[in-house]
Amino acid sequence: MSQAVLYALGSVVLVSLFSLAGLVLFRLHGLTARYVIVALVSFSSGTLFGDAFIHLLPESVEKHGFSVSISLFVLAGIAASFVVEKFIHWRHEHSSSPDRIEAFAYMNLLGDAVHNFIDGIVITAAYLLDIRVGVATTIAVLLHEIPQEMSDFGVLIHGGFTRSKALMYNFLTAGIALLGLALTVLLSQTAEHLVWVLPPFAAGGFIYIAGADLIPQLHKEKGSASALMQLFFFLLGIGGMLALHTD
C-alpha cells in the first residue's frame, strides 16, 4: 500500500471520527453556540476557497497542464453539488408532515452518506495528487464537517432518535467515506487516466459549498462586530491554506 493511500486512510478515519463532534457542539447553548458556529463557518469558508484555488487547481494544472477540460470538470463539480443539494432539499420538503418526521431523519442520513462518500473520494484523490494537497484538503473537509455534523445530529434528535442512536447512525454514515476511498484507489489502479479529473471536480464542489451554502449563512448575521469576526476567521482560513502551500 502506497504512502499516499495510507495517509488517505488515516485522514478518512479521522474525518469519520469527527462525526462525534456533533454531540459536543450540540450541548452548547445561546451566544456561545452562536459565536462558535459563526467562527467555524467563516473559517471553513476560507479553507474551502483556499484549498480549491491554492492547492487543488494549481496542482492539477502543474501536473497535467491547463486545458478547457479542467475548467469543465470544475463546473461539473459545481453542477453535481447543486443537483445533490436540490435532491436532498426536495426530499426534505416531501417528508416534513408530522407523521413522517422519522422519514425526514432517514433522508437526512441518506444525504449525509452521499456527502461522506464524496468526501472519501475527494480526500483520496487529493493525496494521490500530492501529500500536501491531501493534508490541506483533509483540513478543509474537517472544518466543514464540524458544523455540518452538529446540524445532522440535531435533525436526527428532532426526528425521534435517542442521543445514542443519533450518534451511532451519524458515525455509521461517516464510515461511508471509506467506500469512496476504496473506489478511488481502485480507479487509480485500473483506470488511472480517470483519476486526474477528481481534483478539479472536488475544487468545484468546494467552491459551491463555500459560495452557495456557507457565505449566505454568514450574511444572516448582523452587526459590525460579527462582520469583523467573520472576516478575520475567513482570512485566517485562507491563510492556513496558504501556509500549507510550498512551491
ChimeraX commands (.cxc) that place a marker at each C-alpha (Angstrom):
marker #1 position 0.00,0.00,0.00 radius 0.5
marker #1 position 1.47,3.35,-1.04 radius 0.5
marker #1 position 2.25,6.17,1.37 radius 0.5
marker #1 position -0.43,8.35,-0.23 radius 0.5
marker #1 position -3.12,5.70,0.33 radius 0.5
marker #1 position -2.05,5.20,3.96 radius 0.5
marker #1 position -2.27,8.95,4.56 radius 0.5
marker #1 position -5.67,9.00,2.87 radius 0.5
marker #1 position -6.89,6.10,5.03 radius 0.5
marker #1 position -5.78,7.84,8.22 radius 0.5
marker #1 position -7.41,11.10,7.12 radius 0.5
marker #1 position -10.71,9.46,6.18 radius 0.5
marker #1 position -10.84,7.66,9.54 radius 0.5
marker #1 position -10.10,10.97,11.29 radius 0.5
marker #1 position -12.88,12.75,9.39 radius 0.5
marker #1 position -15.26,9.90,10.26 radius 0.5
marker #1 position -14.43,10.24,13.96 radius 0.5
marker #1 position -15.36,13.91,13.76 radius 0.5
marker #1 position -18.97,12.79,13.33 radius 0.5
marker #1 position -18.88,12.56,17.13 radius 0.5
marker #1 position -18.28,16.32,17.30 radius 0.5
marker #1 position -22.00,16.83,16.82 radius 0.5
marker #1 position -22.68,15.66,20.36 radius 0.5
marker #1 position -20.15,18.10,21.86 radius 0.5
marker #1 position -21.34,21.15,19.92 radius 0.5
marker #1 position -25.00,20.22,20.35 radius 0.5
marker #1 position -24.55,20.74,24.10 radius 0.5
marker #1 position -23.56,24.38,23.60 radius 0.5
marker #1 position -26.30,26.93,24.12 radius 0.5
marker #1 position -27.12,30.57,23.44 radius 0.5
marker #1 position -24.44,33.04,22.43 radius 0.5
marker #1 position -21.61,30.55,22.97 radius 0.5
marker #1 position -23.01,28.16,20.37 radius 0.5
marker #1 position -23.78,31.03,18.01 radius 0.5
marker #1 position -20.27,32.51,18.14 radius 0.5
marker #1 position -18.60,29.11,17.82 radius 0.5
marker #1 position -20.71,28.21,14.78 radius 0.5
marker #1 position -20.18,31.59,13.08 radius 0.5
marker #1 position -16.41,31.31,13.64 radius 0.5
marker #1 position -16.35,27.73,12.31 radius 0.5
marker #1 position -18.44,28.56,9.25 radius 0.5
marker #1 position -16.27,31.62,8.47 radius 0.5
marker #1 position -13.06,29.63,8.89 radius 0.5
marker #1 position -14.46,26.74,6.88 radius 0.5
marker #1 position -15.44,29.10,4.02 radius 0.5
marker #1 position -11.89,30.41,3.85 radius 0.5
marker #1 position -10.32,26.95,3.92 radius 0.5
marker #1 position -12.63,25.59,1.21 radius 0.5
marker #1 position -11.95,28.53,-1.11 radius 0.5
marker #1 position -8.26,28.40,-0.22 radius 0.5
marker #1 position -7.93,24.68,-0.85 radius 0.5
marker #1 position -9.72,24.97,-4.20 radius 0.5
marker #1 position -7.71,27.93,-5.52 radius 0.5
marker #1 position -4.34,27.45,-3.77 radius 0.5
marker #1 position -3.97,23.66,-3.83 radius 0.5
marker #1 position -6.35,21.61,-5.97 radius 0.5
marker #1 position -6.46,23.73,-9.12 radius 0.5
marker #1 position -2.78,24.82,-9.25 radius 0.5
marker #1 position -1.61,21.23,-8.63 radius 0.5
marker #1 position -3.92,19.91,-11.35 radius 0.5
marker #1 position -2.62,22.48,-13.83 radius 0.5
marker #1 position 1.00,21.83,-12.84 radius 0.5
marker #1 position 0.72,18.07,-13.31 radius 0.5
marker #1 position -1.49,17.97,-16.40 radius 0.5
marker #1 position -1.23,21.43,-17.95 radius 0.5
marker #1 position -4.09,23.87,-18.31 radius 0.5
marker #1 position -6.91,22.92,-20.65 radius 0.5
marker #1 position -10.58,23.67,-21.01 radius 0.5
marker #1 position -11.18,20.18,-19.63 radius 0.5
marker #1 position -10.03,21.31,-16.18 radius 0.5
marker #1 position -12.49,24.22,-16.28 radius 0.5
marker #1 position -15.27,21.89,-17.40 radius 0.5
marker #1 position -14.63,19.50,-14.51 radius 0.5
marker #1 position -14.68,22.41,-12.06 radius 0.5
marker #1 position -18.08,23.38,-13.47 radius 0.5
marker #1 position -19.14,19.73,-13.31 radius 0.5
marker #1 position -18.25,19.70,-9.61 radius 0.5
marker #1 position -20.37,22.81,-9.04 radius 0.5
marker #1 position -23.27,21.34,-11.02 radius 0.5
marker #1 position -23.08,17.98,-9.23 radius 0.5
marker #1 position -23.11,19.69,-5.83 radius 0.5
marker #1 position -26.14,21.70,-6.92 radius 0.5
marker #1 position -28.00,18.57,-8.04 radius 0.5
marker #1 position -27.20,16.62,-4.85 radius 0.5
marker #1 position -28.32,19.54,-2.69 radius 0.5
marker #1 position -31.51,20.01,-4.72 radius 0.5
marker #1 position -32.34,16.32,-4.30 radius 0.5
marker #1 position -31.81,16.45,-0.54 radius 0.5
marker #1 position -33.90,19.62,-0.18 radius 0.5
marker #1 position -36.67,18.12,-2.33 radius 0.5
marker #1 position -36.80,15.01,-0.15 radius 0.5
marker #1 position -36.91,17.17,2.98 radius 0.5
marker #1 position -39.85,19.17,1.62 radius 0.5
marker #1 position -41.77,15.98,0.83 radius 0.5
marker #1 position -41.10,14.33,4.19 radius 0.5
marker #1 position -41.98,17.09,6.63 radius 0.5
marker #1 position -45.53,16.21,7.73 radius 0.5
marker #1 position -45.93,15.31,11.44 radius 0.5
marker #1 position -46.39,11.57,10.79 radius 0.5
marker #1 position -43.26,11.41,8.61 radius 0.5
marker #1 position -40.72,13.17,10.78 radius 0.5
marker #1 position -38.68,9.99,11.13 radius 0.5
marker #1 position -38.66,9.55,7.35 radius 0.5
marker #1 position -37.19,13.05,7.19 radius 0.5
marker #1 position -34.44,11.96,9.58 radius 0.5
marker #1 position -33.63,8.92,7.46 radius 0.5
marker #1 position -33.46,11.08,4.34 radius 0.5
marker #1 position -31.00,13.30,6.19 radius 0.5
marker #1 position -28.89,10.21,6.86 radius 0.5
marker #1 position -29.02,9.31,3.16 radius 0.5
marker #1 position -27.91,12.79,2.15 radius 0.5
marker #1 position -25.14,12.69,4.75 radius 0.5
marker #1 position -23.97,9.30,3.45 radius 0.5
marker #1 position -23.73,10.69,-0.10 radius 0.5
marker #1 position -21.69,13.67,1.12 radius 0.5
marker #1 position -19.38,11.40,3.13 radius 0.5
marker #1 position -18.87,9.09,0.14 radius 0.5
marker #1 position -17.83,12.11,-1.92 radius 0.5
marker #1 position -15.55,13.29,0.92 radius 0.5
marker #1 position -13.76,9.93,0.80 radius 0.5
marker #1 position -13.22,10.29,-2.95 radius 0.5
marker #1 position -12.06,13.90,-2.65 radius 0.5
marker #1 position -9.57,13.25,0.17 radius 0.5
marker #1 position -8.07,10.19,-1.52 radius 0.5
marker #1 position -7.78,11.90,-4.91 radius 0.5
marker #1 position -6.04,14.85,-3.24 radius 0.5
marker #1 position -3.44,12.59,-1.60 radius 0.5
marker #1 position -2.83,10.77,-4.89 radius 0.5
marker #1 position -2.16,14.17,-6.44 radius 0.5
marker #1 position 0.25,15.33,-3.70 radius 0.5
marker #1 position 0.64,14.64,0.04 radius 0.5
marker #1 position 0.48,18.37,0.89 radius 0.5
marker #1 position -2.68,18.80,-1.15 radius 0.5
marker #1 position -4.16,15.83,0.71 radius 0.5
marker #1 position -3.37,17.38,4.09 radius 0.5
marker #1 position -4.88,20.72,3.05 radius 0.5
marker #1 position -7.99,19.04,1.67 radius 0.5
marker #1 position -8.42,16.97,4.84 radius 0.5
marker #1 position -8.32,20.13,6.95 radius 0.5
marker #1 position -10.86,21.82,4.68 radius 0.5
marker #1 position -13.21,18.83,4.87 radius 0.5
marker #1 position -12.81,18.55,8.66 radius 0.5
marker #1 position -13.69,22.19,9.25 radius 0.5
marker #1 position -16.75,21.92,7.05 radius 0.5
marker #1 position -17.81,18.67,8.75 radius 0.5
marker #1 position -17.88,20.04,12.31 radius 0.5
marker #1 position -20.87,22.43,11.94 radius 0.5
marker #1 position -22.45,20.03,9.44 radius 0.5
marker #1 position -22.32,17.12,11.88 radius 0.5
marker #1 position -23.84,19.27,14.61 radius 0.5
marker #1 position -26.71,20.11,12.28 radius 0.5
marker #1 position -27.18,16.46,11.29 radius 0.5
marker #1 position -27.17,15.40,14.94 radius 0.5
marker #1 position -29.87,17.95,15.72 radius 0.5
marker #1 position -32.02,16.75,12.80 radius 0.5
marker #1 position -31.81,13.13,13.99 radius 0.5
marker #1 position -32.79,14.10,17.54 radius 0.5
marker #1 position -35.72,16.10,16.15 radius 0.5
marker #1 position -36.66,13.08,14.02 radius 0.5
marker #1 position -37.16,10.93,17.10 radius 0.5
marker #1 position -33.78,9.23,17.55 radius 0.5
marker #1 position -32.28,8.94,21.03 radius 0.5
marker #1 position -28.91,10.64,21.51 radius 0.5
marker #1 position -27.09,7.30,21.47 radius 0.5
marker #1 position -28.83,6.15,18.27 radius 0.5
marker #1 position -28.31,9.51,16.58 radius 0.5
marker #1 position -24.62,9.30,17.43 radius 0.5
marker #1 position -24.37,5.71,16.18 radius 0.5
marker #1 position -26.15,6.39,12.87 radius 0.5
marker #1 position -24.14,9.55,12.32 radius 0.5
marker #1 position -20.92,7.58,12.85 radius 0.5
marker #1 position -22.04,4.77,10.53 radius 0.5
marker #1 position -22.86,7.17,7.70 radius 0.5
marker #1 position -19.49,8.86,8.26 radius 0.5
marker #1 position -17.87,5.47,7.63 radius 0.5
marker #1 position -19.28,5.52,4.07 radius 0.5
marker #1 position -16.28,7.74,3.27 radius 0.5
marker #1 position -14.18,4.54,3.33 radius 0.5
marker #1 position -16.13,3.29,0.31 radius 0.5
marker #1 position -15.22,6.49,-1.52 radius 0.5
marker #1 position -11.58,5.86,-0.63 radius 0.5
marker #1 position -11.75,2.25,-1.88 radius 0.5
marker #1 position -13.37,3.29,-5.18 radius 0.5
marker #1 position -10.74,5.97,-5.80 radius 0.5
marker #1 position -7.85,3.59,-5.05 radius 0.5
marker #1 position -9.41,1.01,-7.38 radius 0.5
marker #1 position -9.74,3.58,-10.15 radius 0.5
marker #1 position -6.14,4.69,-9.64 radius 0.5
marker #1 position -5.01,1.11,-10.28 radius 0.5
marker #1 position -7.35,0.15,-13.11 radius 0.5
marker #1 position -8.24,3.45,-14.79 radius 0.5
marker #1 position -5.51,5.88,-13.78 radius 0.5
marker #1 position -6.38,8.23,-16.63 radius 0.5
marker #1 position -9.72,8.95,-14.93 radius 0.5
marker #1 position -8.31,9.93,-11.53 radius 0.5
marker #1 position -6.93,13.28,-12.70 radius 0.5
marker #1 position -10.46,14.63,-13.15 radius 0.5
marker #1 position -11.24,14.28,-9.42 radius 0.5
marker #1 position -9.20,17.23,-8.01 radius 0.5
marker #1 position -10.78,19.89,-10.29 radius 0.5
marker #1 position -14.17,18.23,-9.72 radius 0.5
marker #1 position -13.55,18.45,-5.96 radius 0.5
marker #1 position -12.48,22.09,-6.34 radius 0.5
marker #1 position -15.83,22.83,-7.98 radius 0.5
marker #1 position -17.63,21.16,-5.09 radius 0.5
marker #1 position -15.66,23.17,-2.54 radius 0.5
marker #1 position -16.36,26.42,-4.40 radius 0.5
marker #1 position -20.08,25.60,-4.44 radius 0.5
marker #1 position -20.24,24.69,-0.74 radius 0.5
marker #1 position -18.35,27.81,0.33 radius 0.5
marker #1 position -20.10,30.21,-2.03 radius 0.5
marker #1 position -23.65,28.84,-2.12 radius 0.5
marker #1 position -24.04,27.31,1.34 radius 0.5
marker #1 position -21.66,28.88,3.86 radius 0.5
marker #1 position -21.32,32.52,2.76 radius 0.5
marker #1 position -25.13,33.04,2.61 radius 0.5
marker #1 position -25.34,31.73,6.19 radius 0.5
marker #1 position -22.82,34.35,7.28 radius 0.5
marker #1 position -24.84,37.13,5.64 radius 0.5
marker #1 position -27.68,36.32,8.03 radius 0.5
marker #1 position -25.56,37.54,10.93 radius 0.5
marker #1 position -25.93,41.28,11.50 radius 0.5
marker #1 position -23.69,43.84,13.19 radius 0.5
marker #1 position -20.19,45.21,12.60 radius 0.5
marker #1 position -18.63,43.08,15.36 radius 0.5
marker #1 position -19.96,39.90,13.76 radius 0.5
marker #1 position -18.80,41.05,10.31 radius 0.5
marker #1 position -15.28,41.71,11.59 radius 0.5
marker #1 position -15.15,38.32,13.28 radius 0.5
marker #1 position -16.34,36.63,10.10 radius 0.5
marker #1 position -13.73,38.43,8.01 radius 0.5
marker #1 position -10.98,37.56,10.49 radius 0.5
marker #1 position -11.77,33.83,10.50 radius 0.5
marker #1 position -12.40,33.78,6.75 radius 0.5
marker #1 position -8.96,35.28,6.07 radius 0.5
marker #1 position -7.46,33.00,8.71 radius 0.5
marker #1 position -8.82,30.01,6.82 radius 0.5
marker #1 position -7.28,31.23,3.56 radius 0.5
marker #1 position -4.03,32.00,5.39 radius 0.5
marker #1 position -3.94,28.47,6.80 radius 0.5
marker #1 position -4.23,27.01,3.30 radius 0.5
marker #1 position -1.55,29.38,2.05 radius 0.5
marker #1 position 0.77,28.33,4.89 radius 0.5
marker #1 position 0.47,24.71,3.74 radius 0.5
marker #1 position 1.46,25.66,0.20 radius 0.5
marker #1 position 5.08,25.42,-0.88 radius 0.5
marker #1 position 6.37,25.95,-4.41 radius 0.5
marker link #1:1,2 radius 0.2
marker link #1:2,3 radius 0.2
marker link #1:3,4 radius 0.2
marker link #1:4,5 radius 0.2
marker link #1:5,6 radius 0.2
marker link #1:6,7 radius 0.2
marker link #1:7,8 radius 0.2
marker link #1:8,9 radius 0.2
marker link #1:9,10 radius 0.2
marker link #1:10,11 radius 0.2
marker link #1:11,12 radius 0.2
marker link #1:12,13 radius 0.2
marker link #1:13,14 radius 0.2
marker link #1:14,15 radius 0.2
marker link #1:15,16 radius 0.2
marker link #1:16,17 radius 0.2
marker link #1:17,18 radius 0.2
marker link #1:18,19 radius 0.2
marker link #1:19,20 radius 0.2
marker link #1:20,21 radius 0.2
marker link #1:21,22 radius 0.2
marker link #1:22,23 radius 0.2
marker link #1:23,24 radius 0.2
marker link #1:24,25 radius 0.2
marker link #1:25,26 radius 0.2
marker link #1:26,27 radius 0.2
marker link #1:27,28 radius 0.2
marker link #1:28,29 radius 0.2
marker link #1:29,30 radius 0.2
marker link #1:30,31 radius 0.2
marker link #1:31,32 radius 0.2
marker link #1:32,33 radius 0.2
marker link #1:33,34 radius 0.2
marker link #1:34,35 radius 0.2
marker link #1:35,36 radius 0.2
marker link #1:36,37 radius 0.2
marker link #1:37,38 radius 0.2
marker link #1:38,39 radius 0.2
marker link #1:39,40 radius 0.2
marker link #1:40,41 radius 0.2
marker link #1:41,42 radius 0.2
marker link #1:42,43 radius 0.2
marker link #1:43,44 radius 0.2
marker link #1:44,45 radius 0.2
marker link #1:45,46 radius 0.2
marker link #1:46,47 radius 0.2
marker link #1:47,48 radius 0.2
marker link #1:48,49 radius 0.2
marker link #1:49,50 radius 0.2
marker link #1:50,51 radius 0.2
marker link #1:51,52 radius 0.2
marker link #1:52,53 radius 0.2
marker link #1:53,54 radius 0.2
marker link #1:54,55 radius 0.2
marker link #1:55,56 radius 0.2
marker link #1:56,57 radius 0.2
marker link #1:57,58 radius 0.2
marker link #1:58,59 radius 0.2
marker link #1:59,60 radius 0.2
marker link #1:60,61 radius 0.2
marker link #1:61,62 radius 0.2
marker link #1:62,63 radius 0.2
marker link #1:63,64 radius 0.2
marker link #1:64,65 radius 0.2
marker link #1:65,66 radius 0.2
marker link #1:66,67 radius 0.2
marker link #1:67,68 radius 0.2
marker link #1:68,69 radius 0.2
marker link #1:69,70 radius 0.2
marker link #1:70,71 radius 0.2
marker link #1:71,72 radius 0.2
marker link #1:72,73 radius 0.2
marker link #1:73,74 radius 0.2
marker link #1:74,75 radius 0.2
marker link #1:75,76 radius 0.2
marker link #1:76,77 radius 0.2
marker link #1:77,78 radius 0.2
marker link #1:78,79 radius 0.2
marker link #1:79,80 radius 0.2
marker link #1:80,81 radius 0.2
marker link #1:81,82 radius 0.2
marker link #1:82,83 radius 0.2
marker link #1:83,84 radius 0.2
marker link #1:84,85 radius 0.2
marker link #1:85,86 radius 0.2
marker link #1:86,87 radius 0.2
marker link #1:87,88 radius 0.2
marker link #1:88,89 radius 0.2
marker link #1:89,90 radius 0.2
marker link #1:90,91 radius 0.2
marker link #1:91,92 radius 0.2
marker link #1:92,93 radius 0.2
marker link #1:93,94 radius 0.2
marker link #1:94,95 radius 0.2
marker link #1:95,96 radius 0.2
marker link #1:96,97 radius 0.2
marker link #1:97,98 radius 0.2
marker link #1:98,99 radius 0.2
marker link #1:99,100 radius 0.2
marker link #1:100,101 radius 0.2
marker link #1:101,102 radius 0.2
marker link #1:102,103 radius 0.2
marker link #1:103,104 radius 0.2
marker link #1:104,105 radius 0.2
marker link #1:105,106 radius 0.2
marker link #1:106,107 radius 0.2
marker link #1:107,108 radius 0.2
marker link #1:108,109 radius 0.2
marker link #1:109,110 radius 0.2
marker link #1:110,111 radius 0.2
marker link #1:111,112 radius 0.2
marker link #1:112,113 radius 0.2
marker link #1:113,114 radius 0.2
marker link #1:114,115 radius 0.2
marker link #1:115,116 radius 0.2
marker link #1:116,117 radius 0.2
marker link #1:117,118 radius 0.2
marker link #1:118,119 radius 0.2
marker link #1:119,120 radius 0.2
marker link #1:120,121 radius 0.2
marker link #1:121,122 radius 0.2
marker link #1:122,123 radius 0.2
marker link #1:123,124 radius 0.2
marker link #1:124,125 radius 0.2
marker link #1:125,126 radius 0.2
marker link #1:126,127 radius 0.2
marker link #1:127,128 radius 0.2
marker link #1:128,129 radius 0.2
marker link #1:129,130 radius 0.2
marker link #1:130,131 radius 0.2
marker link #1:131,132 radius 0.2
marker link #1:132,133 radius 0.2
marker link #1:133,134 radius 0.2
marker link #1:134,135 radius 0.2
marker link #1:135,136 radius 0.2
marker link #1:136,137 radius 0.2
marker link #1:137,138 radius 0.2
marker link #1:138,139 radius 0.2
marker link #1:139,140 radius 0.2
marker link #1:140,141 radius 0.2
marker link #1:141,142 radius 0.2
marker link #1:142,143 radius 0.2
marker link #1:143,144 radius 0.2
marker link #1:144,145 radius 0.2
marker link #1:145,146 radius 0.2
marker link #1:146,147 radius 0.2
marker link #1:147,148 radius 0.2
marker link #1:148,149 radius 0.2
marker link #1:149,150 radius 0.2
marker link #1:150,151 radius 0.2
marker link #1:151,152 radius 0.2
marker link #1:152,153 radius 0.2
marker link #1:153,154 radius 0.2
marker link #1:154,155 radius 0.2
marker link #1:155,156 radius 0.2
marker link #1:156,157 radius 0.2
marker link #1:157,158 radius 0.2
marker link #1:158,159 radius 0.2
marker link #1:159,160 radius 0.2
marker link #1:160,161 radius 0.2
marker link #1:161,162 radius 0.2
marker link #1:162,163 radius 0.2
marker link #1:163,164 radius 0.2
marker link #1:164,165 radius 0.2
marker link #1:165,166 radius 0.2
marker link #1:166,167 radius 0.2
marker link #1:167,168 radius 0.2
marker link #1:168,169 radius 0.2
marker link #1:169,170 radius 0.2
marker link #1:170,171 radius 0.2
marker link #1:171,172 radius 0.2
marker link #1:172,173 radius 0.2
marker link #1:173,174 radius 0.2
marker link #1:174,175 radius 0.2
marker link #1:175,176 radius 0.2
marker link #1:176,177 radius 0.2
marker link #1:177,178 radius 0.2
marker link #1:178,179 radius 0.2
marker link #1:179,180 radius 0.2
marker link #1:180,181 radius 0.2
marker link #1:181,182 radius 0.2
marker link #1:182,183 radius 0.2
marker link #1:183,184 radius 0.2
marker link #1:184,185 radius 0.2
marker link #1:185,186 radius 0.2
marker link #1:186,187 radius 0.2
marker link #1:187,188 radius 0.2
marker link #1:188,189 radius 0.2
marker link #1:189,190 radius 0.2
marker link #1:190,191 radius 0.2
marker link #1:191,192 radius 0.2
marker link #1:192,193 radius 0.2
marker link #1:193,194 radius 0.2
marker link #1:194,195 radius 0.2
marker link #1:195,196 radius 0.2
marker link #1:196,197 radius 0.2
marker link #1:197,198 radius 0.2
marker link #1:198,199 radius 0.2
marker link #1:199,200 radius 0.2
marker link #1:200,201 radius 0.2
marker link #1:201,202 radius 0.2
marker link #1:202,203 radius 0.2
marker link #1:203,204 radius 0.2
marker link #1:204,205 radius 0.2
marker link #1:205,206 radius 0.2
marker link #1:206,207 radius 0.2
marker link #1:207,208 radius 0.2
marker link #1:208,209 radius 0.2
marker link #1:209,210 radius 0.2
marker link #1:210,211 radius 0.2
marker link #1:211,212 radius 0.2
marker link #1:212,213 radius 0.2
marker link #1:213,214 radius 0.2
marker link #1:214,215 radius 0.2
marker link #1:215,216 radius 0.2
marker link #1:216,217 radius 0.2
marker link #1:217,218 radius 0.2
marker link #1:218,219 radius 0.2
marker link #1:219,220 radius 0.2
marker link #1:220,221 radius 0.2
marker link #1:221,222 radius 0.2
marker link #1:222,223 radius 0.2
marker link #1:223,224 radius 0.2
marker link #1:224,225 radius 0.2
marker link #1:225,226 radius 0.2
marker link #1:226,227 radius 0.2
marker link #1:227,228 radius 0.2
marker link #1:228,229 radius 0.2
marker link #1:229,230 radius 0.2
marker link #1:230,231 radius 0.2
marker link #1:231,232 radius 0.2
marker link #1:232,233 radius 0.2
marker link #1:233,234 radius 0.2
marker link #1:234,235 radius 0.2
marker link #1:235,236 radius 0.2
marker link #1:236,237 radius 0.2
marker link #1:237,238 radius 0.2
marker link #1:238,239 radius 0.2
marker link #1:239,240 radius 0.2
marker link #1:240,241 radius 0.2
marker link #1:241,242 radius 0.2
marker link #1:242,243 radius 0.2
marker link #1:243,244 radius 0.2
marker link #1:244,245 radius 0.2
marker link #1:245,246 radius 0.2
marker link #1:246,247 radius 0.2
view
